[in-house]
Amino acid sequence: MQQKQSNPNTKTKLIRAAERLFAENGLGAVSVRDITRAAGARNESALHYHFGSKEALIRAVFADRIQGIDSERLALIAELDAAGAGSQMTQLMAATIAPMLRACMDEGGRLYATFLMQIAADPRFDVDRLMDDLAPDGILAVSARLLKLMDHLPARTTAARLQRLPSLTIVIMADFAREMASGSQISLDWAIAEAATSLAGYLLSEPAGSAAI
C-alpha cells in the first residue's frame, strides 16, 4: 500500500523539479541526475521508470499544467456563449489568453511560463504539434471558431497565423510572468485586454500583399 502511494508522489516531484530546473537553466543544461536529485529520488532509474526518457519528461512537464489552464478556458468560452459573444474575435482571444496570464500570479505558473519559452526556442520541439498531440478541448474549441472567423483570408495566411498563435501566446505569458516576478503593479485585466486586442488584430488583419498569399 505504501509503495502505491509513493509512486504518484515521486512522479509529481520529478515533474516539479524538472519544471524549475528547465525554466532556470534551459532544457539542454539539465541532466537526469540533476532532476532526480532535486526531486529527492534515490537514483536516476526513478525518472526512467515514470517517464521512460528525459524527452518524455519534458513533454510531461509541458502537459502538466495544461489541463487546469484549458478547463478555465472552456469555462470562459461557455460564459461568452451564454452572453452571445462566443464568435467575437477579441472576446475569444481574451478567453484564450486569460487563463495563461492568471496562472502567472503565482510562482509555479511563472516557472511554467519560463519553461514554455524554453520549449518554444528548442528546435527539438514544436509547440503547435505538442498541442495537437494533447488536443485540449479548449484549444480545439478556439481553433474551430477561429477558422470560421478567418474564412475571409487566404487559406495559406490562416494556416500560417494559426500555427504561430501558440508561440505568440507563450511569449505574452512569459512577458507577463517577468512583470509579475519583478513586482510590477500591472493590472491583470489590462494585460488580458491588451493581449486579446493585439492577438485579434494579428489574426484578422488583411495580408500585406500578394507575397503573403
C-alpha angles and dihedrals in degrees: 000000000000092000092054091053095048097053098067089043092053091046092052092047090052091051093048094045091048092048092055096043094046091048093049100039110019130253097276097047096058120083130203088249091054091054097045092048092049090049092051092240118155097235145348093270089077091070093047091047094054101034110012095226144014090255091054089051090053089054090048091053089050091052097041100084096028094086095059093043092048094047089056090047091054091050091052092049089051089053090051091050091050089053093046092246100107093112098049110109099215092047090047091052090049089055089048098050102031097079090049094052093042089055088061092066089086131049096249092057091048091052089050091051090053090046090053090055089055089052092048091052096047114093090209091070133056112201093201091052092046089054090048090052092051093041096197110202093230093053091047091051092049093046093052091052093045091056089057094045091050098044091112090066127081110272092240092054092049093049093049094049094047090049091055095044098086091052091048092052090049091053090050091048093049092048090052091047090055090050091052093046090052091054096252116169093217112149116248091215091052091048091051093047093047093048092046092051092048094048093046091052091050094050098044103038118114117253113268092239145316090302089066090056 
